[in-house]
Amino acid sequence: MQIASTQFKSELLSEALKSLRLIVPLVITQISDTAINAIDVVMMGLLGAQSLAGGALGAIAFSTSVYVVYGICSGVGAMAAKAFGASKTDQIDRVTCHGLWLAGAISIPVMLLIWHCDSLLLLSGQERSNVLLAQTYSRALVWGFPAAIGVLILKDVASAVNHPRFIAAITIFGMFLNIPLNYVMMFGKFGFPHLGLAGIGWASSIVFWVNFSIAFALFSFHPNFKDYKFFDHLYQFDKSIFVTIFQTGWSMGIHFGAEIALLNVTVWLMGYLGTEVLTAHQIAIQTVEIFMAIPAAITSATTARVGQRLGEKDLFGVKRAASIGITFGAVFSFVVALICWLFPDHLVAIYLDINNVDNTEAIKIAISFLKLAALYQIAYGIQMIAVGALLGLQDTRIPMLINLLTFWGIGLGGGYFMGLNLVWGGIGLWWGLILGPAISAVILVWRFYSVISQKLANCSNEDRDHVISSQPLDDIQASIS
C-alpha cells in the first residue's frame, strides 16, 4: 500500500512538472498576444477618440472571426498530440499540413465577410462615421488573417510535441516588432505614407506574416523538429484526415462563436440599462479577459497532455493529465477571484479617475461587478479547461450542445430574467454569466470522468494493472452516448 501511494504521488508530481513545462511558455504566448492587442488599442487612442471607437469595432470583427476559425481547426492540436503519444511522427506532419489547408480554405470566405463588415455593422445600428473607420482598419488587417490562424495552429502542434517555447519566443518578437511598425505606418515615418488607422492594420498584418514565416522556417529546419519532417506532405491530400479535422473542430467553432455572441448580447443589454452600467461592465469584463490568458494557456496544455496520454493508450495517465490541468486552473482562478473580491477599487482605478465625481456611479457599479467577476473567473476557468480535456479526447459535439444549453438557456435566459424581469439590473445579468459556465463546468467535468471511468471498467484486470488499453475512442463515446 505504501509503495502504491508513493508511486501515485510520484506520477502526479511528474505529470504536474510536464504540464508546467507546457503551461509556462503558453502563458507567455497568451500574454504576448494580449499585449499586441492592447498596444494597438493604445496607439489607436493617439489618433483620437473616434479612431479608437472605429478601430475597436474593426478589431472585434477580426478577433471574433479568428476565434471561430481557430475553433474549427482546433482538432489539429488534439490529433497531433495523440499521434505524438503513439509515436506516429509521420502522422503529425500530415495532420499539421491538412490543418493549414483547412485554415486556408475557410479563410477565403471569412476574409470576404471581414472585408464587407461595414454592412453588418450598419445593420447593427453603429454610427456611420465609426463604421467607415472600422472598414478602413479591417480592410488592412484582413490580409494577415490566414497567417494569424496559421500561427495558432502551429502553436498547438508545437505544444503537442512538447516544444511550445519556440512559439512563445516568436510572439514576444512580434509584440516588440508591432510597436515601431505601428508608429512608422500610422504617422508616415522613414518614407512610408501617412496611413493613420489603416497603418495599424497593415502593421499587424505584417507582424502576423512575419511570425508565421519564422514559425514555418523553425518547423522546417530546426533540429528539434527534424524527426517530424514537417511539411513533407504539404501537397499530399488525404481526404480522411481533412474530414476528421473538420468533424472534430466544427462544433468547437460553433462553441466559440456562441460564447462571443453571448458576451456581445450581454454588452447590448448592459447598454440598455444605462451608460454607467455599460462602462462598469466593460471594466469588469476587460479585467476578466486579461486574467483569462493563464487559464487559456492551461487549457492548451491540458489538451496536449490528454491527447499524448491517449496516444500512449494510458487511460490513468489521461485522467491524471486532466486532473492536474483542472486543479491548476481552479487554483489560479481562485487566486484571481480573491484579487477581484478584495481589491476591486484598485482595479477600477486602472480604468477610471476615482477622484472625478462624474465617475462616482460607474465606479460603484464596477466594484460590485468585479466581485461577481471573481465567481465568473472560477466557473469559466474550470469550464474552459474541461472543454480542453474533452478536446484532447476529440470529444467536442456533446460539449458544444452542453455549452449552448447552459450558456444561452441558463446563462442568458436566467440573466435576462433576473436583470430585467426581477429588476436586478446589471447584477442580474452578471449572475446569468456566472450560472451558465458554473453549471457547464460541473457537467463537463462529470462527462470527462464518466468517459474515462467507463473505459477503465471495460478493461481487463491485466490492462488496468498496466494502465493500457487499445479500445478505440469511438467505442468509448458510443458506450456513454
Secondary structure per residue as TSV (DSSP state, phi and psi in degrees):
chain	resnum	aa	ss	phi	psi
A	1	M	-	360.0	-43.2
A	2	Q	H	-63.6	-40.9
A	3	I	H	-64.2	-43.6
A	4	A	H	-63.0	-40.9
A	5	S	H	-64.4	-42.6
A	6	T	H	-63.6	-41.6
A	7	Q	H	-64.4	-41.0
A	8	F	H	-61.4	-45.2
A	9	K	H	-64.3	-39.8
A	10	S	H	-63.4	-41.7
A	11	E	H	-66.8	-39.4
A	12	L	H	-63.3	-44.2
A	13	L	H	-63.0	-43.0
A	14	S	H	-61.3	-43.9
A	15	E	H	-65.2	-40.6
A	16	A	H	-61.8	-43.0
A	17	L	H	-66.5	-41.3
A	18	K	H	-64.4	-39.6
A	19	S	H	-65.5	-41.6
A	20	L	H	-62.6	-35.8
A	21	R	H	-65.3	-24.9
A	22	L	H	-85.9	-40.5
A	23	I	H	-64.8	-44.3
A	24	V	H	-58.9	-53.4
A	25	P	H	-66.0	-30.5
A	26	L	H	-68.7	-34.7
A	27	V	H	-62.7	-44.2
A	28	I	H	-59.4	-42.2
A	29	T	H	-61.8	-47.5
A	30	Q	H	-62.8	-43.7
A	31	I	H	-66.0	-39.1
A	32	S	H	-63.5	-42.6
A	33	D	H	-61.7	-43.9
A	34	T	H	-62.6	-39.6
A	35	A	H	-64.8	-38.5
A	36	I	H	-60.0	-45.1
A	37	N	H	-63.5	-41.8
A	38	A	H	-64.6	-41.1
A	39	I	H	-61.2	-43.4
A	40	D	H	-60.2	-42.4
A	41	V	H	-64.4	-44.4
A	42	V	H	-60.9	-43.0
A	43	M	H	-74.1	-27.2
A	44	M	H	-61.9	-38.4
A	45	G	H	-61.1	-27.2
A	46	L	T	-66.5	-21.4
A	47	L	T	-89.9	-5.3
A	48	G	-	118.6	164.0
A	49	A	H	-64.4	-38.3
A	50	Q	H	-70.2	-38.1
A	51	S	H	-62.5	-37.5
A	52	L	H	-64.7	-43.1
A	53	A	H	-65.0	-46.2
A	54	G	H	-66.8	-41.9
A	55	G	H	-63.0	-36.4
A	56	A	H	-64.0	-39.2
A	57	L	H	-62.9	-44.6
A	58	G	H	-64.4	-38.9
A	59	A	H	-65.2	-38.2
A	60	I	H	-64.1	-43.9
A	61	A	H	-61.2	-42.1
A	62	F	H	-69.4	-49.4
A	63	S	H	-66.0	-35.5
A	64	T	H	-62.2	-43.5
A	65	S	H	-64.3	-42.3
A	66	V	H	-60.8	-44.7
A	67	Y	H	-61.2	-43.9
A	68	V	H	-69.0	-46.6
A	69	V	H	-65.9	-38.9
A	70	Y	H	-60.9	-38.6
A	71	G	H	-60.3	-43.1
A	72	I	H	-62.1	-32.2
A	73	C	T	-94.3	5.3
A	74	S	T	-67.6	-18.2
A	75	G	H	-65.9	-19.1
A	76	V	H	-59.4	-49.4
A	77	G	H	-62.2	-43.4
A	78	A	H	-64.4	-43.1
A	79	M	H	-68.9	-37.8
A	80	A	H	-65.9	-39.6
A	81	A	H	-64.4	-41.5
A	82	K	H	-63.7	-42.5
A	83	A	H	-64.3	-37.4
A	84	F	H	-63.3	-44.9
A	85	G	H	-62.8	-32.6
A	86	A	T	-87.6	3.8
A	87	S	T	60.7	32.1
A	88	K	-	-99.3	74.7
A	89	T	H	-63.1	-34.1
A	90	D	H	-63.6	-35.3
A	91	Q	H	-68.9	-30.5
A	92	I	H	-60.9	-45.0
A	93	D	H	-65.6	-42.1
A	94	R	H	-60.5	-44.1
A	95	V	H	-63.7	-43.5
A	96	T	H	-61.3	-47.4
A	97	C	H	-63.0	-43.9
A	98	H	H	-68.9	-31.4
A	99	G	H	-64.0	-41.1
A	100	L	H	-66.7	-39.0
A	101	W	H	-65.4	-40.6
A	102	L	H	-62.2	-44.4
A	103	A	H	-60.1	-42.2
A	104	G	H	-63.8	-41.1
A	105	A	H	-65.7	-41.9
A	106	I	H	-73.5	-30.1
A	107	S	H	-61.6	-34.1
A	108	I	H	-60.7	-55.9
A	109	P	H	-66.1	-32.9
A	110	V	H	-67.1	-39.8
A	111	M	H	-61.6	-36.9
A	112	L	H	-64.2	-39.0
A	113	L	H	-63.8	-44.1
A	114	I	H	-63.5	-40.4
A	115	W	H	-58.3	-36.5
A	116	H	T	-105.6	27.8
A	117	C	H	-65.2	-18.2
A	118	D	H	-60.2	-38.6
A	119	S	H	-64.3	-42.8
A	120	L	H	-66.9	-39.3
A	121	L	H	-67.5	-38.2
A	122	L	H	-65.4	-39.2
A	123	L	H	-63.6	-30.0
A	124	S	T	-80.6	-1.2
A	125	G	T	93.9	12.8
A	126	Q	-	-73.7	152.0
A	127	E	-	-65.5	139.1
A	128	R	H	-60.4	-38.4
A	129	S	H	-62.9	-40.0
A	130	N	H	-69.2	-37.0
A	131	V	H	-65.3	-40.0
A	132	L	H	-62.9	-39.0
A	133	L	H	-68.5	-39.1
A	134	A	H	-61.6	-40.0
A	135	Q	H	-64.0	-43.1
A	136	T	H	-58.8	-44.9
A	137	Y	H	-69.9	-48.3
A	138	S	H	-69.4	-29.9
A	139	R	H	-74.1	-16.9
A	140	A	H	-87.8	-41.1
A	141	L	H	-69.1	-31.1
A	142	V	G	-59.8	-27.5
A	143	W	G	-68.6	-16.2
A	144	G	G	-93.2	1.8
A	145	F	H	-58.7	-51.0
A	146	P	H	-59.3	-38.1
A	147	A	H	-67.9	-37.9
A	148	A	H	-61.2	-43.5
A	149	I	H	-67.2	-41.0
A	150	G	H	-59.6	-41.5
A	151	V	H	-63.7	-40.7
A	152	L	H	-64.1	-40.0
A	153	I	H	-65.2	-45.2
A	154	L	H	-66.8	-29.7
A	155	K	H	-61.8	-45.0
A	156	D	H	-65.7	-38.9
A	157	V	H	-68.0	-41.2
A	158	A	H	-60.4	-39.0
A	159	S	H	-66.4	-38.7
A	160	A	H	-62.2	-29.9
A	161	V	T	-106.3	17.8
A	162	N	T	66.5	34.5
A	163	H	-	-133.2	51.0
A	164	P	T	-73.1	-14.2
A	165	R	H	-64.0	-26.2
A	166	F	H	-66.6	-43.1
A	167	I	H	-68.0	-35.4
A	168	A	H	-59.8	-45.0
A	169	A	H	-63.2	-39.2
A	170	I	H	-65.8	-43.3
A	171	T	H	-68.2	-33.7
A	172	I	H	-63.4	-44.9
A	173	F	H	-59.2	-44.6
A	174	G	H	-62.1	-37.0
A	175	M	H	-61.7	-45.7
A	176	F	H	-73.9	-29.1
A	177	L	H	-70.2	-32.3
A	178	N	H	-63.1	-35.9
A	179	I	H	-64.3	-56.6
A	180	P	H	-65.7	-34.0
A	181	L	H	-63.8	-43.1
A	182	N	H	-56.3	-48.9
A	183	Y	H	-61.6	-47.4
A	184	V	H	-63.7	-43.5
A	185	M	H	-84.6	-25.3
A	186	M	H	-68.4	-47.5
A	187	F	H	-105.3	3.7
A	188	G	T	68.6	48.5
A	189	K	-	-90.4	159.3
A	190	F	T	54.7	38.5
A	191	G	T	88.3	-6.5
A	192	F	-	-78.1	150.5
A	193	P	-	-69.7	154.8
A	194	H	-	-78.1	105.7
A	195	L	-	-104.8	-10.3
A	196	G	T	59.4	-130.6
A	197	L	H	-62.7	-37.0
A	198	A	H	-61.3	-31.6
A	199	G	H	-61.6	-36.4
A	200	I	H	-65.6	-40.0
A	201	G	H	-63.9	-44.3
A	202	W	H	-65.1	-38.9
A	203	A	H	-61.4	-43.7
A	204	S	H	-65.2	-40.2
A	205	S	H	-60.0	-43.0
A	206	I	H	-63.1	-43.3
A	207	V	H	-61.4	-43.0
A	208	F	H	-58.2	-45.6
A	209	W	H	-71.7	-35.4
A	210	V	H	-63.5	-46.6
A	211	N	H	-60.2	-45.2
A	212	F	H	-64.9	-41.0
A	213	S	H	-63.3	-42.1
A	214	I	H	-65.0	-44.5
A	215	A	H	-62.1	-43.2
A	216	F	H	-60.4	-43.2
A	217	A	H	-65.5	-41.7
A	218	L	H	-62.9	-44.6
A	219	F	H	-62.1	-32.1
A	220	S	H	-80.4	-35.5
A	221	F	H	-124.3	-16.4
A	222	H	-	-70.1	138.8
A	223	P	G	-56.4	-32.3
A	224	N	G	-66.9	-18.0
A	225	F	G	-109.9	1.2
A	226	K	G	-63.8	-31.8
A	227	D	G	-66.9	-20.7
A	228	Y	G	-91.2	-12.0
A	229	K	T	48.1	53.4
A	230	F	T	-60.1	138.6
A	231	F	T	73.3	9.4
A	232	D	T	-66.4	-26.5
A	233	H	T	-107.5	23.5
A	234	L	T	-60.7	-32.2
A	235	Y	T	-110.3	19.3
A	236	Q	-	-111.3	98.6
A	237	F	-	-82.0	132.3
A	238	D	-	-125.8	107.1
A	239	K	H	-57.5	-38.7
A	240	S	H	-64.0	-40.5
A	241	I	H	-67.7	-44.0
A	242	F	H	-58.7	-46.5
A	243	V	H	-66.9	-40.3
A	244	T	H	-62.5	-42.6
A	245	I	H	-60.6	-45.5
A	246	F	H	-66.3	-42.9
A	247	Q	H	-63.9	-34.2
A	248	T	H	-72.4	-36.5
A	249	G	H	-96.8	-22.6
A	250	W	H	-60.0	-36.6
A	251	S	H	-68.3	-31.9
A	252	M	H	-67.5	-36.5
A	253	G	H	-61.4	-43.9
A	254	I	H	-64.2	-42.7
A	255	H	H	-56.7	-52.1
A	256	F	H	-62.9	-43.4
A	257	G	H	-62.1	-39.4
A	258	A	H	-66.0	-37.4
A	259	E	H	-63.7	-46.0
A	260	I	H	-64.3	-43.1
A	261	A	H	-60.7	-39.8
A	262	L	H	-61.4	-44.8
A	263	L	H	-63.3	-38.5
A	264	N	H	-67.3	-40.1
A	265	V	H	-63.9	-39.9
A	266	T	H	-62.8	-40.7
A	267	V	H	-59.6	-43.6
A	268	W	H	-62.0	-42.8
A	269	L	H	-66.1	-37.8
A	270	M	H	-62.6	-41.0
A	271	G	H	-62.1	-33.7
A	272	Y	H	-63.0	-28.3
A	273	L	T	-85.3	-6.8
A	274	G	-	127.9	159.3
A	275	T	H	-63.2	-43.3
A	276	E	H	-63.6	-39.9
A	277	V	H	-65.1	-43.3
A	278	L	H	-63.8	-43.4
A	279	T	H	-60.6	-45.3
A	280	A	H	-62.8	-40.0
A	281	H	H	-65.0	-42.1
A	282	Q	H	-62.0	-37.9
A	283	I	H	-63.3	-47.0
A	284	A	H	-65.8	-45.6
A	285	I	H	-71.6	-34.4
A	286	Q	H	-65.5	-39.5
A	287	T	H	-62.8	-43.5
A	288	V	H	-61.9	-43.2
A	289	E	H	-62.3	-37.1
A	290	I	H	-64.4	-47.6
A	291	F	H	-68.6	-24.0
A	292	M	T	-71.0	-7.7
A	293	A	H	-58.9	-36.5
A	294	I	H	-76.1	-47.8
A	295	P	H	-57.4	-33.6
A	296	A	H	-63.8	-40.1
A	297	A	H	-66.3	-41.6
A	298	I	H	-63.2	-37.1
A	299	T	H	-61.5	-47.2
A	300	S	H	-61.0	-42.1
A	301	A	H	-65.3	-39.9
A	302	T	H	-65.2	-42.5
A	303	T	H	-58.1	-45.0
A	304	A	H	-64.4	-46.8
A	305	R	H	-67.5	-40.9
A	306	V	H	-63.7	-43.9
A	307	G	H	-62.4	-42.1
A	308	Q	H	-61.9	-46.5
A	309	R	H	-65.5	-35.7
A	310	L	H	-63.7	-41.6
A	311	G	H	-62.4	-33.9
A	312	E	T	-76.9	-7.5
A	313	K	T	60.2	35.7
A	314	D	-	-106.8	93.0
A	315	L	H	-71.0	-35.3
A	316	F	H	-65.5	-34.5
A	317	G	H	-65.2	-39.1
A	318	V	H	-58.5	-45.3
A	319	K	H	-63.3	-43.1
A	320	R	H	-63.8	-44.1
A	321	A	H	-59.5	-45.4
A	322	A	H	-66.9	-41.5
A	323	S	H	-62.4	-41.8
A	324	I	H	-63.9	-45.1
A	325	G	H	-61.5	-46.3
A	326	I	H	-64.3	-39.5
A	327	T	H	-64.6	-47.6
A	328	F	H	-56.5	-46.1
A	329	G	H	-63.2	-41.8
A	330	A	H	-65.4	-42.4
A	331	V	H	-64.2	-48.1
A	332	F	H	-63.0	-44.6
A	333	S	H	-61.3	-36.9
A	334	F	H	-66.2	-40.8
A	335	V	H	-62.6	-45.8
A	336	V	H	-63.9	-39.1
A	337	A	H	-60.0	-40.1
A	338	L	H	-62.2	-40.8
A	339	I	H	-61.7	-47.0
A	340	C	H	-64.7	-35.8
A	341	W	H	-75.9	-40.4
A	342	L	H	-88.3	-29.0
A	343	F	-	-127.2	44.6
A	344	P	H	-64.1	-33.7
A	345	D	H	-65.4	-36.7
A	346	H	H	-67.2	-38.0
A	347	L	H	-68.0	-41.0
A	348	V	H	-63.1	-35.5
A	349	A	H	-63.2	-19.9
A	350	I	H	-67.2	-32.0
A	351	Y	H	-100.8	-35.2
A	352	L	S	-126.2	149.7
A	353	D	-	-75.7	108.4
A	354	I	T	-71.5	-13.2
A	355	N	T	-89.7	-7.1
A	356	N	-	-86.7	117.4
A	357	V	G	-63.6	-24.1
A	358	D	G	-66.4	-20.1
A	359	N	G	-95.4	1.3
A	360	T	H	-56.2	-48.9
A	361	E	H	-67.1	-43.2
A	362	A	H	-62.9	-39.4
A	363	I	H	-64.2	-43.5
A	364	K	H	-60.9	-44.9
A	365	I	H	-68.2	-41.2
A	366	A	H	-61.3	-39.0
A	367	I	H	-61.9	-42.5
A	368	S	H	-67.7	-36.5
A	369	F	H	-67.2	-39.1
A	370	L	H	-65.1	-32.2
A	371	K	H	-67.4	-36.1
A	372	L	H	-73.5	-32.8
A	373	A	H	-61.6	-26.3
A	374	A	H	-60.9	-43.7
A	375	L	H	-69.8	-38.9
A	376	Y	H	-60.7	-41.0
A	377	Q	H	-57.5	-45.1
A	378	I	H	-66.0	-49.5
A	379	A	H	-63.2	-48.8
A	380	Y	H	-70.3	-37.6
A	381	G	H	-61.0	-46.2
A	382	I	H	-67.3	-41.0
A	383	Q	H	-60.0	-43.1
A	384	M	H	-61.5	-43.8
A	385	I	H	-70.9	-35.2
A	386	A	H	-62.6	-40.2
A	387	V	H	-61.4	-42.1
A	388	G	H	-62.7	-39.9
A	389	A	H	-64.2	-42.6
A	390	L	H	-68.7	-33.6
A	391	L	H	-62.4	-37.3
A	392	G	H	-59.6	-28.7
A	393	L	T	-87.6	0.3
A	394	Q	T	59.9	34.4
A	395	D	-	-106.8	99.7
A	396	T	-	-126.2	-25.2
A	397	R	H	-72.6	-49.4
A	398	I	H	-65.6	-42.0
A	399	P	H	-56.8	-35.8
A	400	M	H	-62.1	-46.1
A	401	L	H	-63.2	-40.6
A	402	I	H	-59.8	-45.7
A	403	N	H	-68.8	-37.4
A	404	L	I	-60.9	-44.1
A	405	L	I	-68.9	-43.7
A	406	T	I	-76.3	-43.5
A	407	F	I	-69.5	-48.8
A	408	W	I	-86.9	-43.9
A	409	G	I	-70.3	-56.7
A	410	I	I	-83.5	-46.6
A	411	G	I	-65.2	-61.1
A	412	L	I	-71.5	-44.8
A	413	G	H	-61.3	-47.1
A	414	G	H	-66.4	-40.1
A	415	G	H	-63.8	-41.7
A	416	Y	H	-63.2	-43.6
A	417	F	I	-62.8	-47.8
A	418	M	I	-70.1	-40.3
A	419	G	I	-74.2	-43.0
A	420	L	I	-105.3	-41.5
A	421	N	I	-75.2	-44.9
A	422	L	S	-85.7	-3.4
A	423	V	-	59.1	40.6
A	424	W	-	-84.8	-8.5
A	425	G	T	68.0	-143.9
A	426	G	H	-60.8	-30.3
A	427	I	H	-60.0	-43.0
A	428	G	H	-64.3	-41.2
A	429	L	H	-63.7	-38.2
A	430	W	H	-68.1	-35.9
A	431	W	H	-63.3	-34.2
A	432	G	H	-64.1	-43.0
A	433	L	H	-61.5	-30.7
A	434	I	H	-77.9	-46.2
A	435	L	H	-63.9	-41.4
A	436	G	H	-56.8	-59.8
A	437	P	H	-62.3	-33.9
A	438	A	H	-63.9	-48.0
A	439	I	H	-67.6	-39.7
A	440	S	H	-60.3	-42.9
A	441	A	H	-59.7	-45.1
A	442	V	H	-61.7	-46.9
A	443	I	H	-66.8	-42.3
A	444	L	H	-69.4	-39.6
A	445	V	H	-63.5	-42.9
A	446	W	H	-60.8	-42.9
A	447	R	H	-62.0	-44.3
A	448	F	H	-58.7	-50.6
A	449	Y	H	-69.2	-26.7
A	450	S	H	-67.5	-42.1
A	451	V	H	-59.2	-49.2
A	452	I	H	-69.3	-41.5
A	453	S	H	-63.9	-40.2
A	454	Q	H	-63.4	-40.5
A	455	K	H	-65.0	-45.7
A	456	L	H	-63.1	-35.3
A	457	A	H	-66.4	-25.6
A	458	N	T	-87.1	-5.5
A	459	C	S	-82.6	150.8
A	460	S	-	-72.0	161.0
A	461	N	H	-56.8	-39.2
A	462	E	H	-64.7	-41.2
A	463	D	H	-62.2	-41.1
A	464	R	H	-68.8	-34.1
A	465	D	H	-64.0	-33.6
A	466	H	T	-98.4	7.3
A	467	V	T	43.6	43.5
A	468	I	-	-126.6	142.1
A	469	S	-	-152.1	151.2
A	470	S	-	-117.0	8.8
A	471	Q	-	-67.7	130.3
A	472	P	-	-61.5	152.0
A	473	L	H	-61.2	-35.4
A	474	D	H	-57.9	-35.5
A	475	D	H	-67.7	-37.1
A	476	I	H	-61.4	-49.7
A	477	Q	H	-64.8	-39.0
A	478	A	H	-64.2	-32.2
A	479	S	H	-72.5	-20.2
A	480	I	H	-115.0	-5.3
A	481	S	-	-77.5	360.0
